[in-house]
Amino acid sequence: MTEPRGRLIIVCGLPGAGKTTVATALAERHSGVRYSPDDWMDALGINLWDEAKRAGIEQLQWQQAQSLLALGGTAIIEWGTWARAERDALRTGARALGAAVELVHMDAPIDVLLDRVTRRSRESPPIDRAMLEDASRAFERPTAEELALYDPPAKASLP
């Protein structure tokens, strides 16, 4: 009898791209656990701009996700993962546990991102157009070469 194979789904994109909506649907569809530092920070009353605490929460979430993957579960990482190196580290770590790894890239025009982050009013101070434009330039969008490193979506993986 073989052990169950876990599945890591990395949902990457800029603020307002729709990561939470898609990650929530994926968690429901696959009986998975969604790891969102913003949710934990909100629950603990931590400002979303506190990068040191965000890094600590992401480290804790990754430890939990690895345990879940080792048990054959599905973990959905919703960190943004703007840098390819960050996505590579997650993919490599999950594969070392024998897990399949998917990458879901969410993208939207700056005007749509700005509308969404303004309506949700989650950050203090709020995200503005200049911040989104800077983030868009900094974001390392997955290339076809990078996407080829990931497993295909599980049956009916995307909403």
DSSP file with accessible surface (Angstrom, degrees, kcal/mol):
  #  RESIDUE AA STRUCTURE BP1 BP2  ACC     N-H-->O    O-->H-N    N-H-->O    O-->H-N    TCO  KAPPA ALPHA  PHI   PSI    X-CA   Y-CA   Z-CA
    1    1 A M              0   0  236      0, 0.0     2,-0.3     0, 0.0     0, 0.0   0.000 360.0 360.0 360.0 130.3    0.0    0.0    0.0
    2    2 A T        -     0   0  130      1,-0.1     3,-0.1     3,-0.0     0, 0.0  -0.640 360.0-108.9 -91.8 151.3    1.4    3.4   -1.0
    3    3 A E        -     0   0  160     -2,-0.3    -1,-0.1     1,-0.1    69,-0.1  -0.421  44.6 -91.5 -73.3 151.5    1.1    6.4    1.2
    4    4 A P        -     0   0   88      0, 0.0     2,-0.6     0, 0.0    -1,-0.1  -0.337  38.3-127.3 -64.0 144.4   -1.3    9.2    0.1
    5    5 A R        -     0   0  148     67,-0.2    94,-0.1    66,-0.1    65,-0.1  -0.844  21.8-141.4 -96.1 123.5    0.3   11.9   -2.1
    6    6 A G        -     0   0    3     -2,-0.6    94,-2.5    63,-0.5     2,-0.4  -0.192   8.3-141.4 -75.3 171.5   -0.2   15.4   -0.9
    7    7 A R  E     -ab  74 100A  50     66,-2.1    68,-2.3    92,-0.2     2,-0.5  -0.979   7.1-161.1-140.4 125.9   -0.9   18.4   -3.2
    8    8 A L  E     -ab  75 101A   0     92,-2.8    94,-2.9    -2,-0.4     2,-0.5  -0.922   6.0-167.3-103.6 129.3    0.4   21.9   -2.8
    9    9 A I  E     -ab  76 102A   0     66,-2.8    68,-2.5    -2,-0.5     2,-0.6  -0.981   4.8-160.8-117.7 116.4   -1.4   24.6   -4.7
   10   10 A I  E     -ab  77 103A   0     92,-2.6    94,-3.3    -2,-0.5     2,-0.7  -0.883   1.3-163.7 -97.9 121.9    0.4   28.0   -4.8
   11   11 A V  E     - b   0 104A   0     66,-3.0    69,-1.0    -2,-0.6     2,-0.3  -0.925  16.9-177.5-107.5 112.0   -1.8   30.9   -5.7
   12   12 A C  E     +ab  80 105A   0     92,-2.8    94,-3.2    -2,-0.7     2,-0.3  -0.819  19.7 101.0-115.5 151.2    0.3   33.9   -6.7
   13   13 A G        -     0   0    0     67,-1.5    94,-0.1    -2,-0.3     3,-0.1  -0.870  61.7 -67.2 159.5 173.3   -0.5   37.4   -7.7
   14   14 A L    >   -     0   0    1     92,-0.5     3,-2.0    -2,-0.3     5,-0.3  -0.285  68.3 -70.9 -79.9 166.8   -0.7   41.0   -6.7
   15   15 A P  T 3  S+     0   0   24      0, 0.0   102,-0.2     0, 0.0    -1,-0.2  -0.348 123.5  19.3 -57.5 133.9   -3.1   42.5   -4.1
   16   16 A G  T 3  S+     0   0    5    100,-0.1   100,-0.1    -3,-0.1    91,-0.1   0.474  86.8 119.6  85.3   2.6   -6.6   42.5   -5.5
   17   17 A A  S <  S-     0   0    3     -3,-2.0    90,-0.2    89,-0.1    96,-0.1   0.650  90.5-100.2 -76.5 -14.4   -5.9   39.9   -8.1
   18   18 A G  S  > S+     0   0   18     -4,-0.2     4,-2.3    88,-0.1     5,-0.3   0.586  76.5 139.1 106.2  15.4   -8.5   37.4   -6.8
   19   19 A K  H  > S+     0   0   25     -5,-0.3     4,-3.2     1,-0.2     5,-0.3   0.915  72.6  48.4 -58.9 -47.1   -6.2   35.1   -4.9
   20   20 A T  H  > S+     0   0   46      2,-0.2     4,-2.7     1,-0.2     5,-0.2   0.919 110.9  50.4 -63.8 -42.8   -8.5   34.7   -1.8
   21   21 A T  H  > S+     0   0  109      2,-0.2     4,-1.9     1,-0.2    -1,-0.2   0.948 117.2  39.8 -60.0 -48.3  -11.5   34.0   -3.9
   22   22 A V  H  X S+     0   0   19     -4,-2.3     4,-2.7     2,-0.2    -2,-0.2   0.927 115.3  51.2 -69.2 -44.4   -9.8   31.3   -6.0
   23   23 A A  H  X S+     0   0    0     -4,-3.2     4,-2.5    -5,-0.3    -2,-0.2   0.899 109.8  50.7 -61.8 -38.6   -7.9   29.9   -3.0
   24   24 A T  H  X S+     0   0   44     -4,-2.7     4,-2.2    -5,-0.3    -1,-0.2   0.934 111.4  47.6 -64.3 -44.0  -11.2   29.6   -1.0
   25   25 A A  H  X S+     0   0   24     -4,-1.9     4,-2.7    -5,-0.2    -2,-0.2   0.910 112.4  49.7 -63.9 -40.5  -12.9   27.8   -3.9
   26   26 A L  H  X S+     0   0    0     -4,-2.7     4,-2.4     2,-0.2     6,-0.3   0.905 108.9  52.1 -65.5 -40.8   -9.9   25.4   -4.2
   27   27 A A  H  X>S+     0   0   14     -4,-2.5     5,-2.3    -5,-0.2     4,-0.5   0.918 113.4  44.5 -62.0 -42.4   -9.9   24.7   -0.5
   28   28 A E  H ><5S+     0   0  146     -4,-2.2     3,-0.8     3,-0.2    -2,-0.2   0.938 114.3  48.8 -66.2 -46.6  -13.6   23.8   -0.6
   29   29 A R  H 3<5S+     0   0  109     -4,-2.7    -2,-0.2     1,-0.2    -1,-0.2   0.850 122.8  31.8 -62.5 -37.1  -13.2   21.7   -3.8
   30   30 A H  H 3<5S-     0   0   37     -4,-2.4    -1,-0.2    -5,-0.2    44,-0.2   0.252 104.7-117.4-107.9  11.8  -10.3   19.7   -2.6
   31   31 A S  T <<5 +     0   0  117     -3,-0.8    43,-0.4    -4,-0.5    -3,-0.2   0.926  68.6 150.9  49.4  46.2  -11.0   19.6    1.1
   32   32 A G      < -     0   0   17     -5,-2.3     2,-0.5    -6,-0.3    43,-0.2  -0.455  51.1-111.2-104.2 175.4   -7.8   21.5    1.6
   33   33 A V  E     -c   75   0A  61     41,-2.4    43,-3.1    -2,-0.2     2,-0.5  -0.941  25.1-145.5-111.4 128.0   -6.4   24.0    4.0
   34   34 A R  E     -c   76   0A  65     -2,-0.5     2,-0.7    41,-0.2    43,-0.2  -0.809   6.5-156.6 -96.0 129.2   -5.9   27.6    2.9
   35   35 A Y  E     +c   77   0A  11     41,-3.4    43,-2.6    -2,-0.5    -2,-0.0  -0.917  22.1 163.7-110.5 108.2   -2.9   29.4    4.3
   36   36 A S     >  -     0   0    2     -2,-0.7     4,-1.6    41,-0.1     3,-0.3  -0.964  26.6-161.9-126.5 111.9   -3.3   33.2    4.2
   37   37 A P  H  > S+     0   0    1      0, 0.0     4,-3.0     0, 0.0     5,-0.2   0.876  92.5  61.1 -61.6 -33.8   -1.1   35.4    6.3
   38   38 A D  H  > S+     0   0   29      1,-0.2     4,-2.7     2,-0.2     5,-0.2   0.913 103.7  49.5 -59.0 -41.5   -3.5   38.3    6.0
   39   39 A D  H  > S+     0   0   47     -3,-0.3     4,-2.3     2,-0.2    -1,-0.2   0.925 113.4  45.2 -63.5 -45.0   -6.3   36.3    7.7
   40   40 A W  H  X S+     0   0   77     -4,-1.6     4,-1.9     2,-0.2    -2,-0.2   0.910 113.3  50.3 -65.4 -41.6   -4.1   35.3   10.6
   41   41 A M  H  X>S+     0   0    0     -4,-3.0     5,-3.0     2,-0.2     4,-0.5   0.925 111.2  48.6 -63.9 -43.2   -2.8   38.9   10.9
   42   42 A D  H ><5S+     0   0   74     -4,-2.7     3,-1.2    -5,-0.2    -1,-0.2   0.934 110.9  51.1 -58.9 -45.9   -6.3   40.3   10.9
   43   43 A A  H 3<5S+     0   0   89     -4,-2.3    -1,-0.2     1,-0.3    -2,-0.2   0.836 114.1  43.9 -63.0 -31.9   -7.4   37.7   13.5
   44   44 A L  H 3<5S-     0   0  122     -4,-1.9    -1,-0.3    -5,-0.1    -2,-0.2   0.406 114.1-115.0 -93.3   0.5   -4.4   38.6   15.8
   45   45 A G  T <<5 +     0   0   72     -3,-1.2     2,-0.4    -4,-0.5    -3,-0.2   0.799  64.2 149.9  71.5  29.4   -4.9   42.4   15.3
   46   46 A I      < -     0   0   33     -5,-3.0    -1,-0.2    -6,-0.2    -2,-0.1  -0.801  53.6-110.3 -97.7 134.0   -1.5   42.8   13.5
   47   47 A N    >   -     0   0   76     -2,-0.4     3,-2.2     1,-0.2     6,-0.1  -0.396  22.2-130.9 -61.6 133.6   -1.1   45.5   10.9
   48   48 A L  T 3  S+     0   0    8      1,-0.3    -1,-0.2    74,-0.3    75,-0.1   0.675 105.3  62.0 -63.2 -16.7   -0.9   43.9    7.4
   49   49 A W  T 3  S+     0   0   93     75,-0.3     2,-1.5     1,-0.1    -1,-0.3   0.483  71.0 110.5 -86.9  -1.8    2.2   46.0    6.7
   50   50 A D    <>  -     0   0   50     -3,-2.2     4,-2.3     1,-0.2     5,-0.2  -0.566  46.0-178.4 -77.8  91.9    4.2   44.4    9.5
   51   51 A E  H  > S+     0   0  114     -2,-1.5     4,-2.5     1,-0.2    -1,-0.2   0.833  74.8  55.2 -65.4 -34.9    6.7   42.5    7.4
   52   52 A A  H  > S+     0   0   80      2,-0.2     4,-1.9     1,-0.2    -1,-0.2   0.943 112.4  42.3 -65.8 -44.7    8.5   40.8   10.3
   53   53 A K  H  > S+     0   0  109      2,-0.2     4,-2.5     1,-0.2    -2,-0.2   0.893 112.4  54.9 -69.4 -36.8    5.4   39.4   11.7
   54   54 A R  H  X S+     0   0   36     -4,-2.3     4,-2.9     1,-0.2     5,-0.2   0.940 107.5  50.3 -59.1 -45.0    4.2   38.4    8.2
   55   55 A A  H  X S+     0   0   56     -4,-2.5     4,-2.2     1,-0.2    -1,-0.2   0.908 111.0  49.1 -61.8 -41.1    7.4   36.5    7.7
   56   56 A G  H  X S+     0   0   29     -4,-1.9     4,-2.2     2,-0.2    -1,-0.2   0.906 112.0  48.1 -64.4 -41.9    7.0   34.7   11.0
   57   57 A I  H  X S+     0   0   13     -4,-2.5     4,-3.0     2,-0.2    -2,-0.2   0.919 110.4  51.1 -65.7 -43.3    3.4   33.7   10.2
   58   58 A E  H  X S+     0   0   31     -4,-2.9     4,-2.6     1,-0.2    -2,-0.2   0.905 108.8  52.4 -61.9 -37.3    4.4   32.5    6.7
   59   59 A Q  H  X S+     0   0  127     -4,-2.2     4,-2.1    -5,-0.2    -1,-0.2   0.934 111.8  45.6 -63.4 -44.8    7.1   30.4    8.3
   60   60 A L  H  X S+     0   0   90     -4,-2.2     4,-2.3     1,-0.2    -2,-0.2   0.913 112.6  51.0 -63.0 -42.2    4.5   28.8   10.7
   61   61 A Q  H  X S+     0   0    0     -4,-3.0     4,-2.9     1,-0.2    -2,-0.2   0.904 108.8  50.9 -63.2 -40.2    2.1   28.3    7.9
   62   62 A W  H  X S+     0   0   45     -4,-2.6     4,-2.6     2,-0.2    -1,-0.2   0.904 108.4  52.2 -65.5 -38.9    4.7   26.6    5.8
   63   63 A Q  H  X S+     0   0  101     -4,-2.1     4,-1.8     2,-0.2    -1,-0.2   0.940 113.3  44.3 -60.9 -45.6    5.6   24.2    8.7
   64   64 A Q  H  X S+     0   0  100     -4,-2.3     4,-2.3     1,-0.2    -2,-0.2   0.913 111.9  52.7 -64.6 -42.9    1.9   23.3    9.0
   65   65 A A  H  X S+     0   0    0     -4,-2.9     4,-2.9     1,-0.2    -2,-0.2   0.912 107.2  52.3 -61.2 -41.3    1.5   22.9    5.3
   66   66 A Q  H  X S+     0   0   59     -4,-2.6     4,-2.4     2,-0.2    -1,-0.2   0.903 108.9  50.1 -62.5 -40.0    4.4   20.5    5.1
   67   67 A S  H  X S+     0   0   77     -4,-1.8     4,-1.2     2,-0.2    -1,-0.2   0.924 112.1  48.1 -62.7 -43.1    2.9   18.4    7.9
   68   68 A L  H  <>S+     0   0   38     -4,-2.3     5,-2.7     1,-0.2     3,-0.4   0.921 111.3  50.0 -63.4 -44.3   -0.4   18.3    6.0
   69   69 A L  H ><5S+     0   0    2     -4,-2.9     3,-1.9     1,-0.2   -63,-0.5   0.909 106.3  55.6 -61.5 -41.4    1.3   17.4    2.7
   70   70 A A  H 3<5S+     0   0   48     -4,-2.4    -1,-0.2     1,-0.3    -2,-0.2   0.803 106.4  52.2 -63.1 -26.2    3.2   14.6    4.4
   71   71 A L  T 3<5S-     0   0  138     -4,-1.2    -1,-0.3    -3,-0.4    -2,-0.2   0.428 125.8-102.8 -86.9  -2.0   -0.2   13.2    5.5
   72   72 A G  T < 5S+     0   0   22     -3,-1.9    -3,-0.2    -4,-0.2   -67,-0.2   0.562  77.1 136.0  93.2  10.2   -1.4   13.3    2.0
   73   73 A G      < -     0   0   18     -5,-2.7   -66,-2.1    -6,-0.2     2,-0.5  -0.215  56.6-107.0 -85.5 177.8   -3.6   16.5    2.4
   74   74 A T  E     -a    7   0A  22    -43,-0.4   -41,-2.4   -68,-0.2     2,-0.4  -0.933  29.5-169.8-110.0 125.5   -4.0   19.5    0.2
   75   75 A A  E     -ac   8  33A   0    -68,-2.3   -66,-2.8    -2,-0.5     2,-0.6  -0.953   6.9-158.7-115.1 132.7   -2.4   22.8    1.2
   76   76 A I  E     -ac   9  34A   0    -43,-3.1   -41,-3.4    -2,-0.4     2,-0.6  -0.957   7.2-157.0-114.1 113.4   -3.2   26.0   -0.6
   77   77 A I  E     +ac  10  35A   0    -68,-2.5   -66,-3.0    -2,-0.6     2,-0.2  -0.821  13.9 177.6 -92.6 122.7   -0.6   28.8   -0.1
   78   78 A E  E     +     0   0A   9    -43,-2.6   -66,-0.1    -2,-0.6   -68,-0.1  -0.559  36.3 122.6-123.2  61.7   -2.0   32.3   -0.7
   79   79 A W  E    S-     0   0A  33    -68,-0.3     2,-0.3    -2,-0.2     3,-0.2   0.473  78.3-114.5-101.0  -7.5    1.0   34.5    0.0
   80   80 A G  E     -a   12   0A   2    -69,-1.0   -67,-1.5     1,-0.2   -70,-0.0  -0.274  32.9-154.7  97.9 -49.0    1.3   36.4   -3.2
   81   81 A T        +     0   0    1     -2,-0.3    -1,-0.2   -69,-0.2     6,-0.1   0.892  20.7 175.4  37.5  66.1    4.7   34.7   -3.9
   82   82 A W        +     0   0   90     -3,-0.2    58,-2.4   -69,-0.1     2,-0.4   0.768  54.5  69.6 -69.4 -29.5    5.9   37.5   -6.1
   83   83 A A  S  > S-     0   0   33     56,-0.1     4,-1.8     1,-0.1     3,-0.4  -0.765  73.6-140.8 -99.1 138.4    9.4   36.1   -6.6
   84   84 A R  H  > S+     0   0   59     -2,-0.4     4,-3.3     1,-0.2     5,-0.2   0.889 104.3  60.5 -60.0 -37.5   10.2   33.0   -8.6
   85   85 A A  H  > S+     0   0   72      1,-0.2     4,-2.2     2,-0.2    -1,-0.2   0.891 104.1  49.9 -58.3 -38.1   12.8   32.0   -6.0
   86   86 A E  H  > S+     0   0   61     -3,-0.4     4,-2.0     2,-0.2    -1,-0.2   0.930 112.9  45.6 -66.3 -43.9   10.0   31.9   -3.3
   87   87 A R  H  X S+     0   0    0     -4,-1.8     4,-2.7     1,-0.2    -2,-0.2   0.910 111.6  53.1 -65.4 -40.3    7.8   29.7   -5.6
   88   88 A D  H  X S+     0   0   39     -4,-3.3     4,-3.0     1,-0.2     5,-0.2   0.908 107.7  51.0 -60.2 -43.6   10.8   27.5   -6.4
   89   89 A A  H  X S+     0   0   64     -4,-2.2     4,-2.5    -5,-0.2    -1,-0.2   0.912 112.1  46.5 -62.7 -42.4   11.5   27.0   -2.7
   90   90 A L  H  X S+     0   0    7     -4,-2.0     4,-2.5     2,-0.2     5,-0.2   0.933 114.0  48.1 -64.4 -45.0    7.9   26.0   -2.0
   91   91 A R  H  X S+     0   0   30     -4,-2.7     4,-2.7     1,-0.2     5,-0.2   0.947 113.8  46.4 -61.2 -47.6    7.8   23.7   -5.0
   92   92 A T  H  X S+     0   0   86     -4,-3.0     4,-2.0     1,-0.2    -1,-0.2   0.914 112.9  49.8 -62.5 -43.5   11.1   22.0   -4.1
   93   93 A G  H  X S+     0   0   20     -4,-2.5     4,-0.7    -5,-0.2    -1,-0.2   0.906 113.4  45.5 -62.8 -42.2   10.1   21.6   -0.4
   94   94 A A  H ><>S+     0   0    0     -4,-2.5     5,-2.3     1,-0.2     3,-0.9   0.910 111.2  52.1 -69.1 -41.1    6.7   20.0   -1.3
   95   95 A R  H ><5S+     0   0   86     -4,-2.7     3,-2.0     1,-0.3    -1,-0.2   0.861 101.1  61.8 -64.2 -33.3    8.3   17.7   -3.9
   96   96 A A  H 3<5S+     0   0   87     -4,-2.0    -1,-0.3     1,-0.3    -2,-0.2   0.788 103.9  50.5 -62.4 -23.9   10.8   16.5   -1.3
   97   97 A L  T <<5S-     0   0   71     -3,-0.9    -1,-0.3    -4,-0.7   -91,-0.3   0.363 124.6-106.9 -91.4   1.1    7.7   15.3    0.6
   98   98 A G  T < 5S+     0   0   41     -3,-2.0    -3,-0.2     1,-0.3     2,-0.2   0.603  72.5 144.5  84.9  12.2    6.4   13.5   -2.5
   99   99 A A      < -     0   0    1     -5,-2.3    -1,-0.3   -94,-0.1   -92,-0.2  -0.532  51.7-121.4 -86.3 150.0    3.7   16.0   -3.1
  100  100 A A  E     -b    7   0A   2    -94,-2.5   -92,-2.8    -2,-0.2     2,-0.4  -0.533  29.7-149.9 -76.4 153.8    2.3   17.2   -6.4
  101  101 A V  E     -b    8   0A   0    -94,-0.2    50,-3.1    -2,-0.2     2,-0.3  -0.986  13.5-173.4-137.2 125.8    2.6   21.0   -6.8
  102  102 A E  E     -b    9   0A   2    -94,-2.9   -92,-2.6    -2,-0.4     2,-0.5  -0.862  11.0-151.2-111.0 152.5    0.3   23.3   -8.8
  103  103 A L  E     -b   10   0A  22     48,-0.4     2,-0.5    -2,-0.3   -92,-0.2  -0.991   8.0-171.1-124.6 125.4    0.8   27.0   -9.6
  104  104 A V  E     -b   11   0A  13    -94,-3.3   -92,-2.8    -2,-0.5     2,-0.6  -0.973   9.3-159.6-115.6 116.2   -2.2   29.3  -10.1
  105  105 A H  E     -b   12   0A  62     -2,-0.5     2,-0.4   -94,-0.2   -92,-0.2  -0.868   3.9-163.5-100.6 121.0   -1.2   32.7  -11.3
  106  106 A M        +     0   0   37    -94,-3.2   -92,-0.5    -2,-0.6     2,-0.3  -0.877  15.7 168.9-103.1 133.3   -3.8   35.5  -10.8
  107  107 A D        +     0   0   79     -2,-0.4   -91,-0.0   -90,-0.2   -94,-0.0  -0.979   8.0 164.6-143.2 152.7   -3.5   38.7  -12.8
  108  108 A A        -     0   0   19     -2,-0.3   -94,-0.1   -90,-0.0   -91,-0.1  -0.967  43.8 -85.2-159.8 155.7   -5.6   41.7  -13.4
  109  109 A P    >>  -     0   0   88      0, 0.0     4,-2.5     0, 0.0     3,-0.6  -0.269  43.9-109.1 -63.3 154.2   -5.1   45.3  -14.8
  110  110 A I  H 3> S+     0   0   35      1,-0.2     4,-3.1     2,-0.2     5,-0.2   0.877 118.5  56.6 -52.7 -42.5   -4.0   48.0  -12.3
  111  111 A D  H 3> S+     0   0  102      1,-0.2     4,-2.2     2,-0.2    -1,-0.2   0.899 109.5  45.5 -59.7 -39.6   -7.4   49.7  -12.5
  112  112 A V  H <> S+     0   0   51     -3,-0.6     4,-2.5     2,-0.2    -2,-0.2   0.931 113.2  49.6 -69.4 -44.7   -9.2   46.4  -11.4
  113  113 A L  H  X S+     0   0    1     -4,-2.5     4,-2.8     1,-0.2     5,-0.3   0.938 111.9  48.8 -57.9 -47.2   -6.6   45.8   -8.6
  114  114 A L  H  X S+     0   0   35     -4,-3.1     4,-2.3     1,-0.2     5,-0.2   0.918 110.7  50.2 -62.0 -43.6   -7.0   49.3   -7.3
  115  115 A D  H  X S+     0   0   81     -4,-2.2     4,-2.4    -5,-0.2    -1,-0.2   0.937 113.1  46.7 -59.5 -45.8  -10.8   49.0   -7.3
  116  116 A R  H  X S+     0   0   92     -4,-2.5     4,-2.2     1,-0.2    -2,-0.2   0.923 114.0  44.8 -65.7 -46.5  -10.7   45.7   -5.4
  117  117 A V  H  X S+     0   0    4     -4,-2.8     4,-1.4     2,-0.2     5,-0.5   0.855 113.8  51.5 -69.7 -30.4   -8.2   46.8   -2.8
  118  118 A T  H  < S+     0   0   88     -4,-2.3    -2,-0.2    -5,-0.3    -1,-0.2   0.935 111.5  47.0 -68.3 -44.2  -10.1   50.1   -2.3
  119  119 A R  H  < S+     0   0  171     -4,-2.4    -2,-0.2    -5,-0.2    -1,-0.2   0.882 112.9  47.8 -65.9 -38.1  -13.4   48.3   -1.9
  120  120 A R  H  < S-     0   0   87     -4,-2.2    -1,-0.2    -5,-0.2    -2,-0.2   0.777  85.1-164.9 -76.3 -26.1  -12.1   45.8    0.6
  121  121 A S     <  +     0   0   94     -4,-1.4    -3,-0.1    -5,-0.2    -4,-0.1   0.858  36.8 139.8  47.1  50.4  -10.3   48.5    2.6
  122  122 A R        +     0   0   63     -5,-0.5     2,-0.3     3,-0.0   -74,-0.3   0.769  44.0  72.6 -94.9 -30.9   -8.2   46.0    4.5
  123  123 A E  S    S-     0   0   18     -6,-0.3     4,-0.1   -76,-0.1   -76,-0.0  -0.649  73.0-131.2 -93.9 147.1   -4.8   47.7    4.6
  124  124 A S  S    S+     0   0   80     -2,-0.3   -75,-0.3     1,-0.3   -76,-0.1  -0.934 103.6  30.4-138.2 111.5   -3.9   50.7    6.8
  125  125 A P  S    S-     0   0   78      0, 0.0    -1,-0.3     0, 0.0    -3,-0.0   0.543 115.2-117.8 -69.5 157.5   -2.5   52.8    5.3
  126  126 A P        -     0   0   90      0, 0.0     2,-0.3     0, 0.0    -2,-0.1  -0.226  22.1-104.8 -67.8 155.0   -4.5   51.9    2.1
  127  127 A I        -     0   0   15    -10,-0.1     2,-0.2    -4,-0.1    -6,-0.1  -0.619  42.4-165.6 -75.8 134.1   -2.8   50.6   -1.0
  128  128 A D     >  -     0   0   80     -2,-0.3     4,-2.1     1,-0.1     5,-0.2  -0.642  35.7 -93.7-116.6 177.2   -2.8   53.3   -3.7
  129  129 A R  H  > S+     0   0   97      1,-0.2     4,-2.8    -2,-0.2     5,-0.2   0.902 122.6  53.1 -57.4 -45.8   -2.2   53.3   -7.5
  130  130 A A  H  > S+     0   0   51      1,-0.2     4,-2.5     2,-0.2    -1,-0.2   0.906 108.8  50.5 -60.1 -40.0    1.6   54.1   -7.2
  131  131 A M  H  > S+     0   0   68      1,-0.2     4,-2.7     2,-0.2    -1,-0.2   0.915 111.8  47.3 -63.5 -42.9    2.0   51.2   -4.8
  132  132 A L  H  X S+     0   0    1     -4,-2.1     4,-2.7     2,-0.2    -2,-0.2   0.891 111.1  50.9 -66.8 -38.2    0.3   48.8   -7.2
  133  133 A E  H  X S+     0   0   73     -4,-2.8     4,-1.8     2,-0.2    -2,-0.2   0.923 112.5  46.6 -64.9 -42.0    2.3   50.1  -10.1
  134  134 A D  H  X S+     0   0   92     -4,-2.5     4,-1.9    -5,-0.2    -2,-0.2   0.923 113.5  49.1 -63.3 -43.9    5.5   49.6   -8.1
  135  135 A A  H  X S+     0   0   10     -4,-2.7     4,-2.3     1,-0.2    -2,-0.2   0.903 107.8  54.3 -62.8 -40.2    4.3   46.1   -7.1
  136  136 A S  H  < S+     0   0   29     -4,-2.7    -1,-0.2     1,-0.2    -2,-0.2   0.896 109.6  47.2 -62.6 -38.4    3.5   45.2  -10.6
  137  137 A R  H  < S+     0   0  171     -4,-1.8    -1,-0.2     1,-0.2    -2,-0.2   0.861 115.2  46.4 -69.8 -34.2    7.0   46.1  -11.7
  138  138 A A  H  < S+     0   0   63     -4,-1.9    -2,-0.2    -5,-0.1    -1,-0.2   0.777  89.8 100.6 -79.0 -26.4    8.5   44.1   -8.9
  139  139 A F     <  -     0   0    9     -4,-2.3     2,-1.1    -5,-0.2   -56,-0.1  -0.407  67.2-143.9 -67.9 126.4    6.3   41.0   -9.4
  140  140 A E        -     0   0  102    -58,-2.4    -1,-0.1    -2,-0.2     3,-0.1  -0.777  20.2-149.6 -91.3  93.5    8.0   38.2  -11.3
  141  141 A R        -     0   0   87     -2,-1.1   -57,-0.1     1,-0.1     2,-0.1  -0.390  26.4 -99.8 -64.9 138.9    5.2   36.8  -13.4
  142  142 A P        -     0   0   17      0, 0.0     2,-0.2     0, 0.0    -1,-0.1  -0.359  38.3-146.4 -60.9 135.3    5.5   33.1  -14.1
  143  143 A T     >  -     0   0   70     -3,-0.1     4,-2.9     1,-0.1     5,-0.2  -0.505  28.8-103.5 -92.6 169.1    6.9   32.4  -17.5
  144  144 A A  H  > S+     0   0   84      1,-0.2     4,-1.8     2,-0.2    -1,-0.1   0.893 124.2  55.7 -59.7 -38.1    6.0   29.4  -19.7
  145  145 A E  H  4 S+     0   0  140      1,-0.2     4,-0.4     2,-0.2    -1,-0.2   0.920 110.5  43.7 -60.5 -45.0    9.3   27.8  -18.7
  146  146 A E  H >4 S+     0   0    2      1,-0.2     3,-2.1     2,-0.2     4,-0.3   0.942 110.2  54.6 -66.9 -46.5    8.5   28.2  -15.0
  147  147 A L  H >< S+     0   0   78     -4,-2.9     3,-1.7     1,-0.3    -1,-0.2   0.841  98.3  64.8 -57.5 -31.0    4.9   26.9  -15.4
  148  148 A A  T 3< S+     0   0   82     -4,-1.8    -1,-0.3     1,-0.3    -2,-0.2   0.689  91.1  66.0 -66.6 -16.0    6.3   23.8  -17.1
  149  149 A L  T <  S+     0   0   67     -3,-2.1    -1,-0.3    -4,-0.4     2,-0.2   0.568  92.5  78.7 -80.2  -9.6    7.9   22.8  -13.7
  150  150 A Y  S <  S-     0   0   22     -3,-1.7   -48,-0.2    -4,-0.3   -50,-0.0  -0.621  85.0-106.3-102.5 159.8    4.5   22.3  -12.1
  151  151 A D        -     0   0   42    -50,-3.1   -48,-0.4    -2,-0.2     3,-0.1  -0.443  43.9 -98.1 -75.5 154.2    2.0   19.5  -12.1
  152  152 A P        -     0   0   98      0, 0.0    -1,-0.1     0, 0.0     3,-0.1  -0.354  55.1 -82.0 -67.1 155.9   -1.2   20.0  -14.1
  153  153 A P        -     0   0   76      0, 0.0     3,-0.2     0, 0.0  -144,-0.0  -0.256  49.2-105.8 -57.6 145.2   -4.2   21.0  -12.0
  154  154 A A    >   -     0   0   22      1,-0.2     3,-1.8    -3,-0.1     4,-0.2  -0.274  64.2 -60.6 -63.0 159.6   -6.0   18.2  -10.2
  155  155 A K  T 3  S-     0   0  198      1,-0.3    -1,-0.2     2,-0.1     0, 0.0  -0.167 126.4  -2.7 -47.6 127.2   -9.3   17.3  -11.8
  156  156 A A  T 3  S+     0   0   70     -3,-0.2    -1,-0.3     1,-0.1    -2,-0.1   0.848  88.5 151.2  56.5  39.8  -11.6   20.3  -11.7
  157  157 A S    <   +     0   0    3     -3,-1.8    -2,-0.1     2,-0.1  -128,-0.1   0.875  51.4  61.0 -71.9 -38.2   -8.9   22.3   -9.9
  158  158 A L              0   0   94     -4,-0.2  -136,-0.0     1,-0.1   -54,-0.0  -0.719 360.0 360.0 -95.3 142.7   -9.8   25.7  -11.1
  159  159 A P              0   0   95      0, 0.0    -1,-0.1     0, 0.0    -2,-0.1  -0.166 360.0 360.0 -64.4 360.0  -13.2   27.3  -10.5
